[in-house]
Amino acid sequence: MSFEGDLEHLPLVDVIQLLHQTGKTGTLTLKSSKGESQLVFRDGFIVSANHVNNSIRIGQVMIDMGLLSREALEHALKEQQRAGSERKPIIQMLIEEGIVETQAAYQGLEALIEMTIVDVLTWTKGTFCLDVNEIVVSDDYRYFPEKANTQIHMNTQSILMDALRIYDERKRDGTLTPESIFDAPPVAESQSGSGISAADLGLEELDELESRIPRFFSAIKEETPDTIAGRLQKELSGIPAHEQQELFDYLEGASARAAEAEATLGVILVTSSRLMRECISAVCGPRFVCATDDPLQLDPFIEQTRSREKSPLLLLDAGEDRGRNGRDVAALLQQIRERHPALPVVLFAAPDDFQLAASAQEYGVTAVLPRACRDDRSESFIADLTAGCRALAACLKRQTGAPTSQIPAQFRAQFAALAEQREAAEVTFALLQAVCGVFRRGVTLVVVRSELIAERAMGIGADGAVTSVKLRLNAPEESLYQKALGGELCYGDADQSLRDTIYAAVGTPISGKALLLPVKSFGRVIAIIYADFGAGAGTDPQLPLLEILAQHAGLVIDNILYRKRCAQK
């Protein structure tokens, strides 16, 4: 297990973007009552797909798109069968023999991936799980091979945007069917019933055909009911059935109660235990975001949680290796606290692991909850597990994720500091200082006629001193700059205009999030504060407070200019 969760709580679009940002390699398996689909990633790029409908395959897709004739496909399938153990995936054979161009193969693969994504977007419930130890490579003809002569790196963002466009259009038109994606009529029943026949594959005997079906042809496998009991069957082997049922009853009740909770929290779980994952997700309900066993890549998950307007809460499972991994967990806690000083962290640890509990308190852990250990207390394991779940439920009630009702003292000081300034340039500098108190670095861009000219900057140099940046630009059309010049506060992923200008001048930050905060005077934007997180991880940007400060700065500047005009008269 590397990364898993529920599509109900973390939609597929967010999952794909996270895997792309973190450069993951592996197979993302998507399950629902409809069946199982897969998306294959290599270094964050989607390289293949497996549609839940087993008849939707790359050969048929290319025929429907007019990129391949049925005769050519049937000939290639026969050649593939005669190759025996040396057989290659059909798409590679078609490319190597010059039957289709590589670009046409890309188009067919993009369409298959888009169809898979569009179909999963229609699921109301389902789960996702990324297996980083497995790259699904079919011996059949739906996938590019693992050792192909050409690396396949599809444009993940482009495919995702196209899939969303198709989904929106088909949802609007009421035509969310596989055939409608190609704007082609449905395949006749005689052709589409079972996809490509045994004769097409060159297999005369049905028994032989059965033995060659790859194990991940989920449409042919008998599906296990997606229940808590079914998912935990292997994890609880050896435990009496009545004790298992007690746990299942509790988790089902906890899941029902959690469904009524307000989802202001976003729970991120670090664990390598499927049992802990299932128990915690049931207790958290809609507050649960995802689970991962890679604690070194928490930043994108935390950032994604905040972008969904949830307050992140990290649950860290120390595992059953009592006393053996305490030092590693303590080091991880120290690293998390350095990168995310205000992030609430809840630690699951064995009750008698004194050293780990003590270290956790040193690093500001919000709570230490008991972790059931089957090896040490096998006779009460289920009772201990249930007690730990109850403790988590009580802890979640206290961690509401609601913003504080009192304005921080720091904000009051920043608000007062703006009013004390006597020059417009000093007002914008005081606002820059306030913004850099949340972000790590920032630049003041002064609006001069149709240009933006960089003035002072903070956090750009190694010592964090105030510096200057050589930057003068015209805001491109349809850019974040233009939105900010229109008076709109912009916070999110940097667009191409920011990457080409600011990043070129001050360097690329680790986090892709950036802020453009406009400052108005007499109804016109006179300056824009740019800010990002630099070499650090993203935190809560406190946008409402920053917007209040920017509005206040504009009023202070209006007052300064008005007084100067009065003095001149």
Residue pairs with C-beta under 8 A, 6 or more apart in sequence:
1 129
1 131
1 272
1 274
1 277
1 291
1 293
2 24
2 26
2 130
2 131
2 132
2 292
2 293
2 294
3 18
3 19
3 24
3 128
3 129
3 130
3 290
3 291
3 292
3 294
4 127
4 128
4 129
4 130
4 277
4 290
4 291
4 292
5 15
5 127
5 128
5 281
5 288
5 289
5 290
5 291
6 125
6 126
6 127
6 128
6 281
6 288
7 15
7 30
7 32
7 120
7 123
7 125
7 126
7 127
7 128
8 124
8 125
8 126
8 286
9 286
9 287
9 288
9 289
9 290
10 128
10 289
10 290
10 304
11 121
12 30
12 117
12 120
12 121
12 128
13 121
13 160
13 164
14 304
14 308
15 28
15 128
16 39
16 46
16 117
16 156
16 160
17 160
17 304
18 300
18 301
18 304
19 28
19 41
19 44
19 130
20 41
20 44
20 45
20 156
20 157
21 44
21 300
21 512
22 44
22 297
22 300
23 43
23 44
24 41
24 43
24 44
24 130
24 132
25 41
25 42
25 43
25 44
25 132
25 135
26 40
26 41
26 130
26 131
26 132
26 133
26 134
26 135
27 38
27 39
27 40
27 41
27 130
27 131
27 134
27 135
27 136
28 38
28 39
28 40
28 41
28 128
28 129
28 130
29 36
29 37
29 38
29 128
29 129
29 130
29 131
30 36
30 37
30 38
30 39
30 120
30 123
30 126
30 127
30 128
31 126
31 127
31 128
31 129
31 226
32 120
32 123
32 125
32 126
32 127
32 226
33 125
33 226
34 52
34 123
35 52
35 218
35 219
35 223
36 50
36 52
36 216
36 218
36 223
37 49
37 50
37 51
37 52
37 116
37 119
37 120
37 218
38 49
38 50
38 116
38 136
38 216
39 46
39 48
39 49
39 50
39 113
39 116
39 117
40 46
40 47
40 48
40 49
40 50
40 135
40 136
40 143
41 47
41 130
42 135
42 151
42 152
42 153
43 153
44 156
45 152
45 153
45 154
45 155
45 156
46 113
46 154
46 156
46 159
47 144
47 152
47 153
47 154
48 109
48 113
48 136
48 137
48 142
48 143
48 144
48 152
49 109
49 112
49 113
49 115
49 116
49 117
49 142
50 116
50 136
50 138
50 142
50 143
50 216
50 218
51 57
51 112
51 115
51 116
51 119
51 178
52 116
52 119
52 120
52 218
52 219
53 119
53 178
53 219
54 195
54 217
54 218
54 219
54 220
55 192
55 193
55 194
55 195
56 112
56 115
56 178
56 195
57 112
57 140
57 141
57 142
57 195
57 196
58 90
58 91
58 108
58 109
58 112
58 141
58 142
58 143
59 68
59 73
59 77
59 90
59 91
59 141
59 196
60 187
60 195
60 196
61 108
61 111
61 112
61 115
61 182
62 68
62 73
62 100
62 104
62 105
62 107
62 108
63 69
63 70
63 73
64 179
64 182
64 184
64 187
65 107
65 108
65 111
65 182
65 184
67 100
67 104
67 107
67 108
68 94
68 99
68 100
68 104
68 108
72 94
72 99
73 90
73 94
74 200
76 90
76 93
76 94
76 97
76 99
77 90
77 141
77 196
77 200
77 201
77 202
78 202
79 93
80 87
80 88
80 90
80 93
80 141
80 202
81 87
81 201
81 202
81 203
82 202
87 139
88 96
88 145
89 137
89 138
89 139
89 140
89 141
89 142
89 143
89 144
89 145
90 140
90 141
91 105
91 108
91 109
91 141
91 143
91 144
92 144
92 145
92 148
93 99
94 100
94 105
95 101
95 102
95 105
96 149
102 150
106 152
106 154
109 144
109 152
109 154
110 154
110 159
110 162
111 181
111 182
112 142
113 154
113 159
113 163
114 159
114 162
114 163
114 166
114 181
115 178
115 181
117 159
117 160
117 163
117 167
118 163
118 166
118 167
118 170
118 176
118 181
119 178
120 126
121 163
121 164
121 167
122 167
122 176
127 226
135 146
136 143
136 216
137 143
137 145
137 146
138 214
138 216
139 212
139 214
140 214
144 152
166 181
167 176
170 176
170 177
170 180
170 181
173 180
177 186
179 185
179 186
179 187
186 192
198 204
198 206
198 209
201 209
203 209
203 212
213 220
215 221
224 230
228 248
228 251
228 252
228 255
228 278
228 282
229 244
229 248
231 274
231 278
232 244
232 247
232 248
232 274
232 275
232 278
235 274
235 275
235 278
236 244
236 247
236 275
239 381
239 382
243 382
244 382
246 382
246 386
247 382
247 385
247 386
250 386
250 389
251 278
251 279
251 282
251 283
251 389
252 282
254 282
254 283
254 389
254 393
255 282
255 283
255 285
257 285
257 393
258 282
258 283
258 284
258 285
258 286
258 287
258 393
259 285
259 286
261 285
261 286
261 287
261 396
262 400
263 285
263 286
263 287
263 310
264 287
264 310
264 311
264 400
264 401
264 402
265 284
265 287
265 310
265 311
265 312
265 313
265 396
265 399
265 400
265 401
266 287
266 289
266 305
266 306
266 308
266 310
266 311
266 312
266 313
266 401
267 280
267 284
267 287
267 288
267 289
267 312
267 313
267 315
267 396
268 289
268 290
268 291
268 292
268 298
268 301
268 302
268 305
268 312
268 313
268 314
268 315
269 276
269 277
269 280
269 281
269 288
269 290
269 291
269 292
269 315
269 317
270 291
270 292
270 293
270 295
270 298
270 314
270 315
270 316
270 317
271 277
271 280
271 291
271 293
271 315
271 317
271 319
272 293
272 317
272 319
273 317
273 319
273 320
275 385
276 317
276 348
277 291
279 385
279 388
279 389
280 288
280 291
280 315
280 389
280 392
281 288
281 291
282 389
283 389
283 392
283 393
283 396
284 392
284 396
287 310
287 313
287 396
289 301
289 304
289 305
289 310
289 312
290 301
292 298
292 301
295 316
295 332
295 336
298 314
298 336
299 339
299 510
299 511
299 537
299 538
301 312
302 312
302 314
302 340
302 343
302 537
302 538
303 511
303 513
303 537
303 538
305 311
305 312
306 312
306 538
306 540
307 492
310 401
311 401
311 402
311 540
312 343
312 344
313 344
313 345
313 346
313 396
313 399
313 401
314 336
314 343
314 344
314 345
314 346
315 345
315 346
315 348
315 392
316 329
316 332
316 333
316 336
316 345
316 346
316 347
316 348
317 348
317 371
318 325
318 326
318 329
318 347
318 348
318 349
318 350
318 353
318 356
318 371
319 325
319 371
320 350
320 371
320 373
320 374
320 375
322 350
322 352
322 353
322 373
322 376
323 353
323 355
323 356
326 353
326 355
326 356
326 359
329 347
329 349
329 356
329 359
329 360
330 356
330 359
330 360
330 363
333 345
333 347
333 359
333 360
333 363
333 365
334 363
336 343
336 345
336 363
337 343
337 345
337 363
337 364
339 536
339 537
340 537
340 539
342 539
342 540
344 366
344 399
345 364
345 365
345 366
346 365
346 366
346 367
346 368
346 369
346 392
346 395
346 399
347 356
347 357
347 360
347 365
347 367
347 368
347 369
348 369
348 370
348 371
348 388
349 356
349 357
349 360
349 368
349 369
349 370
349 371
350 356
350 370
350 371
350 373
350 376
351 370
351 371
357 368
360 368
361 368
366 395
366 399
367 395
369 388
369 391
369 392
369 395
370 384
370 387
370 388
370 391
371 388
372 381
372 384
372 385
372 387
372 388
373 381
373 384
374 381
377 384
407 545
408 545
410 437
411 545
411 549
414 430
414 433
414 434
414 437
414 549
415 548
415 549
415 552
417 430
417 433
417 434
418 427
418 430
418 431
418 434
418 549
418 552
418 553
418 556
419 552
419 556
421 427
421 430
421 556
421 560
422 560
423 560
424 521
424 526
424 557
424 560
424 561
425 455
427 553
427 556
427 557
427 560
428 444
428 446
428 455
428 519
428 527
428 529
428 553
428 557
429 444
429 456
430 553
431 517
431 519
431 529
431 549
431 550
431 553
432 442
432 443
432 444
432 456
432 458
432 529
433 458
434 546
434 549
435 442
435 515
435 517
435 529
435 531
435 546
435 549
436 442
436 458
436 459
436 531
438 531
438 539
438 540
438 541
438 542
438 546
439 459
439 515
439 531
439 532
439 533
439 534
439 541
440 459
440 509
440 532
440 533
440 534
440 535
440 536
441 457
441 458
441 459
441 460
441 506
441 509
441 531
441 532
441 533
441 534
442 457
442 458
442 459
442 515
442 529
442 530
442 531
442 532
443 454
443 455
443 456
443 457
443 460
443 469
443 471
443 502
443 506
443 529
443 530
443 531
444 454
444 455
444 456
444 457
444 527
444 528
444 529
444 530
445 452
445 453
445 454
445 455
445 471
445 527
445 528
445 529
445 530
446 452
446 453
446 454
446 455
446 526
446 527
447 485
447 525
447 526
447 527
447 528
450 474
451 472
451 473
451 474
452 471
452 472
452 473
452 474
452 475
452 481
452 528
453 471
453 472
454 468
454 469
454 470
454 471
454 472
454 505
455 468
455 527
456 466
456 467
456 468
457 466
457 467
457 468
457 469
457 506
458 464
458 465
458 466
458 467
459 534
460 467
460 469
460 506
460 507
461 467
469 505
469 506
470 505
471 501
471 502
471 505
473 481
473 501
475 481
475 482
475 485
475 497
476 482
476 497
479 495
479 496
479 497
479 498
480 490
480 494
480 495
480 497
480 498
480 514
480 516
481 497
481 498
481 516
481 528
483 490
483 516
484 490
484 516
484 517
484 518
484 525
484 528
485 518
485 525
485 528
486 525
487 518
487 520
487 525
488 518
489 515
489 516
489 517
489 518
489 543
489 546
489 547
489 550
490 515
490 516
491 513
491 514
491 515
491 516
491 541
491 543
492 513
492 514
493 512
493 513
493 514
494 502
494 503
494 512
494 513
494 514
494 532
498 514
498 530
499 508
502 514
502 530
502 532
503 509
509 532
509 533
509 534
509 535
510 533
510 534
510 535
510 536
510 537
511 532
511 533
511 536
511 537
511 538
513 532
513 533
513 538
513 541
514 530
514 531
514 532
515 529
515 530
515 531
515 532
515 541
515 546
516 528
516 529
516 530
517 528
517 529
517 530
517 531
517 546
517 547
517 550
518 525
518 527
518 528
518 550
519 525
519 526
519 527
519 528
519 529
519 550
519 553
519 554
519 557
520 526
520 550
520 551
520 554
521 554
521 557
521 558
521 561
522 558
522 561
526 557
529 550
533 539
